[in-house]
Amino acid sequence: MRERLAFYWGRVKAGRLKDFIAQTKWIYSYARRYWLPMVFYTALGLTGTVVSLLSSLVSRDLVDIITGHETGLVVQTFCMMIGLNIGNTIVSMISNYASEWISMKVDAEIKSEIFEKILVTDWESLTNYHTGDLLTRWSSDASQISSGVLSFIPNAIIYAFRFISAFAMVIYYDWTFAVFAFMGMPVSLLLSRKLMRRMVNNNKRSAAMGAKMSGFNQEAFSNIQTIKAFGLISLYVQHLKDLQKEYIDMKLDFQRMSVWTSLLLTTVGLVVSYASYGWGIYRVWSGAISYGTMTMFLSLSGTLTGALSNITSLVPDAISLTTSAGRLMDIVEMPREDYSNAPEVEKFLQRNRTEGISLYAEHIRYAYQNGTQVFEDATFCAKPHEIVALVGPSGEGKTTMLRLVLALMPVQEGSLTLYAKDARAEATLLDGEAAEDVPREFTGLDAIPMSPAARMMFSYVPQGNTMFSGTIAGNMRNVKEDATDEEIVEALKLACAWEFVEKLPDGIYSEIKERGGGFSEGQAQRLSIARALLRKSPILLLDEATSALDVATERRLLRNIMSDKYPRTCIVTTHRPTVLTICDRVYAIRNRQCEVLDEKAVEQMIQDF
């Protein structure tokens, strides 16, 4: 006993109890929103229990009437029993339908909310999780929570009411039968405690394994072309078989425990049933009870055993629920992006949309969570009608700088500020340093600090294929719902994409397959750029977005952007210096800083390429 207490105390000190309480509170925060459906579901369950108990009483009376040859009451009692059975069936059908409808509704609402929370979670923290793991947590764990929110508390009330009411009826008519009804309770309790420990481990292993398999499948299906190209089919098939074997072994391990447990519980149940039969026969033979009462007791004995088993099963259900809650809490309780200044950003955008917006990055310092230092005192600027290039070897921080600009990651020191048109013209940072007499504050200037809400002023074309399945027009209208066909065509022309789109049988209504299938990498890039241009954002970010284009097309596309009358500020990252001559300013990312290059340095880069 002392060892057992020490074991549980150790678990409490390890934080298990604290985690369980926190997870329970988190589940309750959802459960309290759906109290009305829960009340309805509980009422149906209680009604079904009452009807079932009444059916037991009527069944008892019917047996007594038949054995007592009271033929005058047979038809009436038989009709009552039929009516109660029909009523119980109707209540059960309504309960099942209502339960399914409510469960789907709650599931959709919870998944929608968690989906939104995941999207506004801090980007760098979110990248610590595999997309397959995120998908498993969002789908499986969220469904576990939604079904548990609806059913756990109502079922606890229903099972408790069923047990207490059946027990009260047994005590009222013959308390001796209660002894037989409780014969299996000690065994059930002992097994449930053992099963509870196994359930905790199994839930964790099952969730981790599910995420592992989901991640493998997602990556494999997304990279079929690479798997084929490298002749990795047999390797990946073997990987899948290994994962399946691991999954099957895990399930069989728990299944073996369940089989032995079920066998023992079934044996105990049979012993209890036959003992009840024997005792009932003896009581009838001795004249203590009637045949009908014995029949009712046997029915109630099954109800008691079933209710007790259901109550016991709530413990592993609770563990399963809290396990899923903990996995979701890991995601939704990570740092969240702050959109509180969205109204101010919207006003700033409306004031300056027609004149353009400048971006100033000053003395930026940033290191990744793993400690890798990327920037120290990095400074650059970009203004309307300019194309500013960030160049440098791969891994030096070009993409990281654009993520900082988009507030996907917060700068640790320094500032990123958006100014009206060129409100900071007097502080042009061509030499990489701000003039000492220019105040760092933007007091008196029409400016706003960069934040997640300020992304409404950006269009971003990242590396890789970012087109969605659907039509070309549908992809375009993702960023501007009311775009006309003419506006879409104009954007395609600017991005040098109309030259191949107009040749398609369905034009802008041609289908795009998953991951841009049906188009070359260069065509998909031009479609992505066209989508970004259609949005008419004041600032356009192109992250190696023209890497799949030939030099002539790349230069033509950038010249189109420059000649466009819209006051767009354009920032590009590139590893090909051949287009740098048409850029207004070039910054080389070196030694964790942004060093502005003069014409001579740019020419030297082009010659060395």
N, C-alpha and C positions, 0 to 999 in steps of 0.2 A: 504493500500500500504506500509505504514511504517512497519507494522508487517511482511508483506511478505518479505521485504528487510532484516529485522532483522533476519528472519528465515534462509534465504539463507546465510547471513553473518555468522550466527552461524555454519552452516554446513561447510563453508570455514575454519573457525577457528578450527573446530573439525578435520580438516585434510582431509575431504572428497575430496575437489578439488585437493589437493596435491596428494592424492592416485590415483585419476582418471587420472591425468596427468602422473604419474609414470607408471600406468598400460597401458596407451595409448602408451607411449614410448616403453614399453616392447613389446607390440604387433607390433609396427612399426619395431622393430629390426628383427622380423620374416618376416613381410610383404615386406620389401625392397628386400629380397632375391628372391622373386617370382614376380618381376615387369613384366617380360616378359609374364608369364601366365595371369597376371592381365590385361595387355594391350590387349592380345588376347581375353580374356573374355569380356572386355569392348568394343572392336571393334565389336564383334559379337552382343552384346546388342544394340549398336548404329545402326548397320546395320538393325537389326530387327525393331527398332523404325522407321527408315527412310522408310523401306518397308511398315510398317503399315500405316504411314501417306500417302504414295503414293496410297495405297489401298483405303484410305478414299476419295482421290481426284478422283480416277478412278470410285469409287462407285457413287460419286456425278455426274460425267459426264454421267454414265450409266443411272441413274434415269432421268436426264434431257433429255437425248436422247430418252428414252422410252416415257416420258410424252410429248415430243415435236414431236414424231412420225418421228424422223430422222432415218429411218430404215437402211440407208446406212452405218451408223457408229455403229450400235448395235453389229454386230458380232465382229468387230475389238476391240471395247471397252470391250466387254464381255470376249474376249480372253485375253486382257491385265489384266483384273481383276483376271481371273483364274491364269494367269502366276504369278501375284504378290502374290496371296494367296499361290500358290505352293512354290514360293520363300520364303515367310515368314515362311511356314511350315518347309522347308529345313533348313533355318537359325536357326529356333527354335530347330530342332532336333540336328543340329551340335552343337549349343550352349549348349544344355542339356548334350550331350555326352561329349563334351570337359570339361564342368563344372564338371561332375562326375569324369572323368579321372584325371583332375588336382587336384580336391578336395581329391581324394583317395591318390594321390601321395604326396601332401603336408601333408595330415594327417599322412601318414606313416613316412615321414621324421621328422615331428615335434615330433611324439610319440617316434621315435627311439632316437632322441636327448635328449628329456626329460627323457626317460628311462635311458639313460647313465648318465645324470646329477644326477638323483636320486641315482644311484648305487655308485657314487663317493661323495655323500653328507656325511658330518660328521655323523658317525654312531649313536652317543648318541643323537644328535639333531633329527635324523630321527625316533628314537624309541618313540618320543613324539606323533607320529601319528599312529593311528590304521591302520593295513594293508588294511582293507576295505576302509578307507578314502583315502589312497594313491592310491588304485586301481581306485576309482571313479575320483579322480583328474587327474590321468594319462589317463584314457579312456574318460570319458565324457567331462571334461574341455578341454583336449587337442583337442578333436574333435570339440568342440565349437570354439576354437581358429583357427584351420585349415580351417574350413568352413568360418569363419569370415574374416580371412586374405585374402582369395580369393575373397569373394563376397562383402564385405562392401564398400570399396572405389569404385570398378567398378559399383556397384549398385547405389551408391550415384550419380555418374556421369551420369549413364543411366537414372535414374529417373529424375534428374534435366534437362537433355537434352530433355527427353520426355515431361516434363511439359512445358519447355520454347518453344519448337518447336510447340506443340499443341496450346499453348496460342498465339503464334505469328500468327498462321494460323487463329485462331478465330478473333483476332484483325484485321487482314488483310481483312477478308471477311465480318465480321459484329461484331463490338466491343460490341454491346448490349448483345450478348450471353455470353460474359465474365462475366457479372454481375451474371447470373444464375450459371455459373460454379463455382463462388466463394461464392455462398450463404452458402454452407456447411462448408467453411473454419473455421470460428470462433468456431463452435461447435467441429470440429475435433481437433483444437488446444487446446481447453479447456479440452477435453477428454484425449488427448495425455499427457497433463501435469499431470492429475490425474493418468492415467495409468502408467506413468513413475515412480511415487512414489511407486505405488503398485508393479510394475515390480522389482524394486530394492529389496524390502522386499521379494517378491516371489522367486526371484533368489537365495537369500541367504538361505531362508528356504528350498527351493527345493534341493539345493546343500548339505546342512547339513543333510537333511532327506535321500537323496540318499546315502550319505556316511554312515549314521547310518544303513540303511537297508543292504547295501553291507557288512558292517562289521559283522552284525548279521548273514547273510547268510554264509559268509566265515567261521566264527567260528563254526556255527552249522554243516555245511557239513564236516568240518575238525575234528569234535569231535562226529561224529555219534555213535561211539563205546561207548564213555563215557555217552552220552545221553541215549542210550539203557540200559547200565549197571546200571545206577542209576534210571531207570524208569522215565526219565524226558521228555518223548515224549509229553504228554499232556501239560506240562508246556511250552515247547518250541513252540508248536503249538499255544498256547495262546499268547506267546510273539510275534510271527509272526502276529497273528491277530490284536494285539494291535498296532503294528507298521504299519500294513496295514491300520487300521482305522485312525491312525494319518496322514498317507500319503494321504488317500482319503479325509479326512476333509480339509487338507491343499489345495489339488487340487480343491475341490469343492468350497472352499472359493474364490479362484481366478477365477474359472469358472463362478460363479454367477456374479462377476464383469464383466467378459468378455461378458456374455449373455446380461446383461443390456446395456453394451456399444455397442455391435453389434446391438441390437434392436434399440437403439437411432440413431446409424450411418446409419442403413438401412432405418429408417424412414426419416432421413434427405436426404439420397440419393434418395429415392422415391419422396420426395417433390421437390428436385432439378430437377429430371428427368421429372416429370409431368409438372413442371413449364416451363422447356425447351420445352417440347412438345407443351404446350399451346402457348408459345411465338413464337415458330416456325410456328405453324399453323396460328397465327395472321399475322406474317411477310409474309408468303406465300399468305394468303388471301388478304393482302394489296398490294401485288405485289412487295414488297421490295426485296424478295429473291425467288429463285426457289425451287422446291421440292427436287432436288438433293443437293442444298446447305443446306437445312434444315436437310436432312439425314446426311450430313457430320458434321454439327454442333452437332447433337445429339451424333454422334460417338465420336467427339472430346471432348464433355462435359464429356463423360464417361472416356476418356483418361486422361483428366485433373483431374477429381476426383480420379481416380485410382493412378495417379502419385503422387498427393498430399498425398493420404493415404500411399503410399509406402515410400515417403520421411519422413512422420511422424513416420512410423514404424521403421525407422532407429535409432530413439532415444532409444527405449527399446532394440533394437539389440545391440547398443553401450554399454548400461548398462550391458546386458547379457555377452557381450564379456569382458568387463573390470572386471566383477565379476569373470569370469573364469580365467582371467589373474592374478587377485589378489590371487586366490587360488593356482595357479601354482607357482607364485612368492614366496609364503610362503615356498614352498619346494625347488625350484631350486636356491633360493638366500640364503639358509642357508650356513654355513661354508662348504667349499669344501676341500677334501683331496688333498694334494700336492704330485704330482708324478714327479716333475721337476728333481729329481736326479736319475731317472730311468736308464739313460746311465751309470752313475757311479756304480749303484748297479749291473747292468748286468756285467760290467767288473770285479767287485769284486767277483761275483758268479763264473764267468768263471775261474778266477785265483785260486779259492780255492775249487772248487767242488770236486776234487779228494782227498783232504787232510782233508776236513771238516771245520766246522765253529763253533766257540764258541759264547755263548750269556752271556753277563754280565749286570745285572740290579743293579744299584748302587744308594742307598739313594733315592728310589722312594717315592714320595708323591702324593697322589691322593684323591680327594673328588668328589662325583657326583654333578651334577648340582643342586640337591635338598639340598645340604649341607652335606650329609652323608659322613663322613670321613672314608676312607677305608684303606689307607696306610699312614704311617709316617716313613720315613727313612728305607724302606724295601730294602734288598740287597740279591742277590743270583746269582749263575753262573751255567752254564751247558756247557759241552764240548763234542767233537766227541767221539763216542763209549760209551757214558755214558747214563744211565737212571736216571734222577733226578726227585724226587717226591715232590709235594706240597700237604701237608695234612692239615686238619683242619676241624672244624665243618662247616656245611652248613651255608652260609651267611657271612663267615669270609673273603672272597675275592679271593678264588682260581680261579674262572672263570674270575673275574675282572682282575686278574694279567695276565691271558692269553690274554685277550682283549687288555691290555696295551702292552704286548709283540708284538701283531700283529698290533699295532698302530691303532686299531679301535677307541681307545680313547687316547688323548695325555697326557703324564705324565705332571704334573704341576711343579714338582721339581725333580731333579735327572736326570739320564740318562739310556738309554737302548742302548747298543753298541754291534755290531757284529764284532768279531775278526777272523783273519785267523787262523785256526786250534786252537792253544793254545798260541797265541801271548801274552796273559796276564798271563802265567803260574806263573810268579813271583809274581802275585797279587791274587793268589787263595784266594777266600773269604770263606773258610770253617768256619771261626769263625764269619762270618757275617760282618766283617769290612775290608776295604782295608788297606794295609800297608801304613803308613804315607809317606814313602819315594818313593812311586810309584806315578808318576804324573797322575792326572785325565784326562789330555788330551791324545789323542791317536796319537799325532804327532810322526812320525817315525815308527809307527806300521801299519800293513795292517789291517785297521778297517774302519767301516762305521756306522754312527748312524742309529738306527731303524727309519723307515719311512714307509708310505703306499706302496711305490714302492718296499721296501725290502720284501714284502710278497711273492715275487717270490721264496724266499729261504725257505718257510715254507710249510708244509702240516699240516692241522688242522682237527681234528675229534672232533666236539662239542658233547655236550650231546644231546640225543634224536636221532630220526631216520632222517637221512639226504640223503637217497637214492631218486633218481628221477625215475619217471615212464619211462619204456623202458627196454632194456635188461641189463643183468649184464655187458656184454662187452661194451655196450654203456655207461653205468655209469663209467666204468673204463677209457674209452677213452675220457671222458670229461676232464680229467686232463692230458692226454697224447695221443694226437690224433693218433700218428703213432705207438702206442703200438701193438706188435704182440700178437697172441694168446698165445704163449709160455711165453711171459713176464707177461701177465695177469694171467696165471695159476701159475707162480712162486710167484707173489704177493699174490694170494689167498692162496697158501701153507704157506707163511710166516705168514699170518693172521689167520691160522687154519680154513680157510673157504673152501678150496678145498675138504675137507672131506665130505661136504654135497653138494657142487656144482657139483662134478663129478657124483653124483647119479641122478642128474636131467636129464630128457629126452633130453633136448637141451643144457645141459652143460652151458657154459658161455653165450650162446645165449638164455637162459631162460628169460622169461618176469618178470619184477618187476612191481607191481602195484603201484598206487599213495601212497606216504608216506611209501614205502617199503612193501606194501601189498603182501601177499603170503609167507612171511618169518617171523620167530619169531624175537623178539627184539634182542636176542643174535646173530642170524644169520645176521640180518641187521647191527649190530655193527661190526661184523667181515668183512662184505663186505665193510663197510665204511673205516675200517682200511686198508684193502687191497688196496682200491683206493688211500688212502694217501701214502701207501708204494710204489705203482707203480709210483707215480710222481717223486720219487727219489730226494726229497728235502733234503737239508742238515740238516734241523731242523724239527722234528716231534712233534706236540703238541697233546696230548690225554687228553681231558677234560671229566673225568668220562666215557671214551669211552669203558671201559670194565665192566661197572657196571652190565650189564645183563648177564655176563659170569660166569660160575662156577669158583671157585678158581683155580682148576687144569688147565682149559683151559686158564685162564688169565695168570698164571705163564708160561705156555708153550708158549703163544703168545709173552710175553715180553722177554723170553729167545731166541726165534727166532730172535727178533729184535736185541738183544745183539750179537748174533752169526753171524748176517749178516755182510759181509765184507764191505758193503757200510759205509763210515764214517758218520754215522747219529748221531745227537744230539737229544736225546729224553727227553721231559718233560711231566710228567703225573700228573694229579690231581686225587686223589682217597680218598674215605672215608673208604676203607677197608685196614687196615694195614697189612693184611696177605701176601701181595706181596712185602712189603717194604724191606725184607731181600735180594732181588735180585737187589735192586736199589743201585746205586753208592753213592747217597747222598739224604738225606731226609730233607726237610725244613718244619717246622711247622709254619703256619701263626697264630701268636698270637700277641695280643696287637698292631695290625696294622703294624707288622714287620714280616720278614722271619727269623726264628730261626733255625739254622742247628742242627740236632739231632745226638747224638752219638749212637753207637750200643746198649748201655744199655737203652737209652730212646726209641729206636725203639722196642727193645724186650719188654719193659714195655707196649708200645702201643698195641703190638700184644696180650699180656696176658690180657690186660684190654678190648679187643674188644669182 
